[in-house]
Amino acid sequence: MSSIEFKQVTFGFDLQEENLFDHIDLTIQTDWKLGLIGRNGRGKTTLLNLLLDKYPYQGVIHTTKTFVYFPQTVSDPTQLTQFIIEKLMPSELWQVKRELNLLQVDPDILWRPFHSLSGGEQTKVLLALLFSDDTQFPLIDEPTNHLDKQARKHVSTYLKQKKQGFLLVSHDREFVDEVVDHIVSIERHQLVLYQGNFTVYEQEKAKRDAYEQAQNEKLKKEIYRLQETAAEKARWASNREKDKTKAKRGFIDSEDRRVNKGAVGADAARTMKRSKAIVKRIEDQAIQKETLLKDIETVDTLVMHPKPTHHETLIEVKHLQLLHDGVPLFSPISFTLKKGERIAITGRNGSGKSSLLAAILGTFTGEIIGEIKCAHGILFSLIRQLYEDNHGSLEAFAENQKCAYQELLHNLKKLGLERENFIQPIETMSMGQRKRVEVARSLLEEAHVFIWDEPLNYLDVFNHQQLEQVILATRPTMLFIEHDSRFIDTIATKIIDLDQERD
């Protein structure tokens, strides 16, 4: 059985103050289905690039396997999908078709231009190509972004059935839960291995964090006691110093005998020396214990600003149907959004979810049949799927969006954006960093209704938990689209499934 061995692997980018990885020692088996977990910016994609030998590093990564990466780069998406497959990997066509059948995809799509395929179809084609050669070890980076619930189910079933091992990066907790049997977590510049799926990882990590927190509290109390003892000894030493000064002048004791000032001075000097040594020893013990304190991963609490309203019903939709070029996206729907409700809009890709939000916001360009009523003076806060118009410095962005610059930075820090990225133009940030800017802005806005279109894309599982916590704590009125089942189950008070609304 082959393995991947990390021996004293150390790596960091030149501009970073600390290494991303510091003397990693780890062995993983290549028949394991591994989930790679960690906060954005902690090095998940970087680790994949180290395995692909794209960056120079210290130490040794040893394996007999060849690595292959998903998503592969498609240089010309206007070409037929079959030609793209032949360029990316010289697999036999029958092998790719075999994998497409397992993914419940009609192999005839190979004769369509790649750009004409839906996002789910493109993902499945590239996965089929990835697994068509079982001699390689797949590195799968975020396969579920923009996939609807049904497509995610197809992909998770496909990966579960694979005998071949892989390393998977995904922020969809339920998806990871279903397909992996081991978790590798990036914690404090190290890789920590957990046996089991994501649920087991959460349970084991909670136990580990609780134990380390208890040890931290014990150490902090011991450090405080030592510091107090050192301060007490220092005060005692200072008094001995005063005795030494007095001794130089000599003094009369209670029986009118002159005391030998030289003897008293020598005694005071010896006492002073001993007291300083005691203080130094106690301070050293405190410093030594401070180095044992664990840097425990914490998830900061976010702040959200739902605006009070006297309206009980904020949005009312009656017999609504949207059409593109005369073709209805879904059957007529009716619903109301009342104060404090959080409605999840679900459905397959292309079912009209984002179009429904656009119609409510007044930006839908197709034909509208039916009625949409919004309460007078209602204020919306949006998280959009597409936010390429966010650009420039964070300070200029805050000014343009009329939000407090320092509050924006504070939210971004809580969401995991490193301070070194604060001076970076938004358009040069990674997709995960840019998504944090979009989320942080929405959280700062005072709004009656928060309309969020796939808010979890590109965010890590810690951010998912943060958003769930702040929503449950502040109970805003929301209308949102999301494919993450756990997020929907946690925060939604009502679900409108556009697939079920179809004839």
Buried (B, 14 or more C-beta within 10 A) or exposed (E): EEBBEBEEBBBBEEEEEEBBBBBBEBEBEBBBBBBBBBBBBBBBBBBBBBBEEEEEBEBEBEBEBEBBBBBBEBEEEEBBBBBBBBEBBEBEEEBBBBBBEBBBBEBEBBEBBBEEBBBBBBBBBBBBBBBBBEEBBBBBBBBBBBBBBBBBBBBBBBBEEBEBBBBBBBBBBBBBBBBBBBBBBBBEBEBBBBEBBBEBBBEBBEEBBEEBEEBBEEBEEBBEEBBEBBEEBBEBBEEBBEBBEEBEEEEEEEEEEEEEBEEBBEBBBEBBEEBBEBBEEBBEBBEEBEEEEBEBBEBBEBBBBBBEBEBEEBBBBEEBBBBEEEEBBBEBBEBBBBBEBBBBBBBBBBBBBBBBBBBBBEEBEBEBEBEBEBBEEBEBBBBBBEBEEBBEBBBEBBEEBEBEBEBBBBBBBBBBBBEEBBEBEBEEBBEBBBBBBBBBBBBBBEBBBBBBBBBBBBBBBBBBBBBBBBBEEBBBBBBBBBBBBBBBEBBBEEEBBBEEBBE
